[in-house]
Every structure is written in structure tokens, then in C-alpha cells.
């Protein structure tokens, strides 16, 4: 797996999340990580905790495209769930320095993602 280019690091990160490998995800994140979803912001520990809460609903990530521009990479993927939401299209804009992700901006349709949150709150995804 290529983790020498921003696109390679971005692909490895999305694949590790999809494989539920939080150890691999953690290794790809810089200690100074800032991750944003909408107006909210998370540091590395908070981001890893948020990912951990989502994993019971996540079946896999299907990468559609990866784009690279300098130290930035953009990944477009389907967040494939075991919930009524099915697959939700997501976009992550990442900044990479020294082989680690320093900045994440996650963009997705919150309405399309709502059934994932509902299933997790109800415990449906965890028992599926």
C-alpha cells in the first residue's frame, strides 16, 4: 500500500476505517490532527472515539475516487452501512504532512445519514 503520497495516505486511511482497523487509522493521524464536520471540530482522540462509535453500523467503505493536489488529497467514497440508509456518499478533504493526516474536513448529506444515527441510538446496528 502506498503511504508515500497524499493520495496513498488518504486511500489507506479510508480503507482502514472501512476495515474497522482503528490501530491503522491512529497510525495515519498526526498528533496535531484537527477534524471538522460542519461547524464542529475534533482533535485526534475525539475523532478516533467518533469513528469507534460509528463502526457498529459500518460494513465497509467503497472508494469512488481519490484526488491529489500538493499536500492535499480528496476521497469520494460510499460509507456502506447495515442500516436503512444503505450507502451514504461522503467526501473527505485531507491535508497530509510527513505521511500523516493533519487536517480532515468530512462532507456528507446529514439527511441521508440520519438513519445511521437512529440505528446506532436504538442499538439496531450493533445487534445486526
Buried (B, 14 or more C-beta within 10 A) or exposed (E): EEBEBBBBBBBBBBBBBBEBEBEBBBBBBBEEBBBBBEEEEBEBEEBBEBBEEBBBBBBBBEBEEBEBEEEBBBBBBBBBBBBEBBBBBBBBBBBBEEBBBBBBBBBBEEEBBBBBBBBBEEEBBEEE
